[in-house]
Amino acid sequence: LSNASHLPLLADFATNTSRNRGHASLLIEGLRAVEIHRPATFRVLLPPFISGESFAEGVQAAALRALVAYKDAADLDYVMSLVKRDDLKSLVRWTAVAGLAEYAPDKRAHEALQALCTSTDFEIRARALWALGQFPGNETRELLMRASKDNAPRIRVFAVKGLARWKESEVNELLEFKRKNDP
């Protein structure tokens, strides 16, 4: 289904919900095709997959990845709102956080990610740090460098992943130090 010629089958899955909701692997593959090919007519079909309570968590996350792949600024507020929805499954919320990286260098996405860096949810915080790595700026670099020294190993790992795209000597020295000394 990830072949573009099979995209029309996904429309059937989107409209014939009673028959197809149980076929998560097929839906995920179809949504992967949408993520890859981004046909204009499918973008509007994605939100029901994301917030549809009867869809499997993997289907919801795949639909969100497909929506974010369009990189349409009109979707940014929607993606940011998903992070705050406690009624959504964790994978969907985590995918929304990581998806904010696709909106770089949008200031609103950057501010939302910075705010998430203080979250008590370690997964949200870790993914926000990784996503921030896609945004330029000294403030972002400094935040990631501080987070790379956090007490929580998962936070350090994602901060380092966020720093990996930076090519500055100060960052390279820190990454080399982390490679040698941080278990």
C-alpha atoms as one frame of an Amber mdcrd trajectory, in Angstrom:
protein
   0.000   0.000   0.000   2.914   2.387   0.368   2.999   2.442  -3.445   1.284
   5.586  -4.751  -0.926   3.574  -7.093  -2.694   2.084  -4.076  -3.637   5.396
  -2.456  -7.279   5.146  -3.591  -7.659   2.148  -1.276  -6.953   4.424   1.690
  -9.955   6.582   0.820 -12.072   3.446   1.153 -10.553   2.778   4.562 -11.324
   6.348   5.597 -14.970   6.172   4.568 -15.848   2.547   5.277 -14.919   2.615
   8.932 -17.005  -0.271  10.217 -15.239  -2.778   7.969 -11.707  -1.433   8.144
 -10.979  -0.253  11.665  -9.728  -3.696  12.640  -7.040  -3.737   9.941  -4.451
  -1.589  11.692  -1.470  -2.864   9.689  -3.202  -2.069   6.385  -4.202   1.367
   7.601  -0.675   2.098   8.805   0.772   1.106   5.414  -1.787   3.243   3.600
  -1.013   6.182   5.866   2.680   5.638   5.196   1.889   6.060   1.492   0.185
   9.356   2.298   3.226  10.428   4.331   5.546   9.619   1.431   3.498  10.952
  -1.482   1.411  13.676   0.231  -1.492  13.758  -2.216  -3.425  16.996  -1.730
  -6.793  15.275  -1.505  -5.820  13.156   1.497  -4.714  15.870   3.919  -8.297
  16.567   4.994  -8.904  12.852   5.662  -6.171  12.617   8.292  -7.598  14.337
  11.417 -10.396  11.751  11.843  -7.770   8.993  11.880  -5.791  10.892  14.536
  -8.598  11.648  16.953 -10.804   8.658  16.169 -11.066   6.797  19.450 -11.700
   3.435  17.824  -8.465   3.513  15.822  -5.415   1.717  17.167  -2.658   3.861
  18.648  -0.296   2.970  15.787  -2.880   4.094  13.221  -3.377   7.397  15.005
   0.390   8.011  15.155   0.825   7.064  11.466  -1.932   9.490  10.481  -0.266
  12.228  12.507   3.115  11.561  10.871   1.371  11.769   7.485  -0.288  15.076
   8.392   2.974  16.569   9.641   4.707  15.478   6.418   2.639  18.066   4.544
   4.404  20.771   6.619   1.376  23.003   6.227   1.474  25.915   8.690  -2.329
  25.688   8.900  -1.907  22.371  10.777   0.538  23.685  13.373  -2.061  24.774
  15.937  -3.808  21.416  15.603  -0.560  19.479  16.129   0.311  21.634  19.163
  -3.148  21.010  20.626  -2.648  17.232  20.418   0.303  17.394  22.804  -1.957
  18.793  25.522  -4.794  16.300  25.090  -4.688  13.876  27.996  -7.415  11.778
  26.378  -5.062  10.733  23.570  -2.789   7.745  23.837   0.831   8.471  24.755
   2.278   7.476  21.381   0.068  10.035  19.636   1.123  12.800  22.002   4.811
  11.842  21.647   4.461  11.790  17.862   2.923  15.274  17.990   5.891  16.578
  19.984   8.402  15.073  17.565   6.313  16.321  14.647   6.768  19.920  15.758
  10.352  19.624  14.483   8.948  19.585  10.946   7.686  23.133  11.414  11.161
  24.594  11.997  11.930  27.480  12.020   8.356  28.562  12.931   8.529  30.621
  16.132   5.274  29.175  17.521   6.549  25.606  17.225   9.848  26.638  18.809
   8.093  28.290  21.755   5.815  25.277  22.235   8.818  22.944  22.310  10.691
  25.153  24.763   7.671  25.086  27.067   7.563  21.282  26.827  11.168  21.078
  28.024   9.878  21.622  31.559   7.250  18.869  31.345   7.146  16.315  34.135
   6.457  13.647  31.492   9.954  12.411  30.634   8.946  11.190  27.165   7.347
  14.519  26.266  10.376  16.376  27.588  12.859  14.086  25.822  11.113  14.339
  22.460  10.821  18.114  22.796  14.583  18.321  23.286  15.213  16.194  20.218
  12.786  18.299  18.149  14.456  21.518  19.287  17.614  20.303  17.615  15.962
  21.137  14.295  15.704  24.831  15.227  18.602  27.250  14.832  19.810  29.679
  17.462  22.182  30.081  20.370  19.364  29.891  22.915  18.318  26.501  21.569
  21.894  25.224  21.521  22.439  26.332  25.124  19.208  24.691  26.281  20.224
  21.410  24.636  23.727  21.594  26.083  22.307  22.102  29.594  19.871  19.227
  29.096  22.730  16.951  27.991  23.951  17.145  31.606  20.567  16.249  33.147
  20.390  13.571  35.847  17.946  11.496  33.793  19.744   9.354  31.186  16.792
   9.469  28.748  16.826  13.279  28.806  20.585  13.319  28.150  20.212  10.913
  25.216  17.522  12.983  23.507  19.373  16.251  24.178  22.467  14.778  22.535
  20.332  13.595  19.605  19.076  17.156  19.301  22.631  18.500  19.333  23.851
  16.048  16.714  23.011  18.348  13.794  25.082  21.234  15.171  28.540  21.618
  13.646  30.128  24.058  16.092  33.352  23.147  17.876  31.863  23.720  21.349
  29.058  21.273  20.584  31.454  18.791  18.981  33.651  18.875  22.097  30.632
  18.217  24.303  29.462  15.354  22.097  32.934  13.816  22.103  33.103  14.141
  25.892  29.659  12.507  26.190  30.689   9.702  23.867  33.728   8.903  26.011
  32.362   9.535  29.500  28.583   9.226  29.683  27.395   5.644  30.064
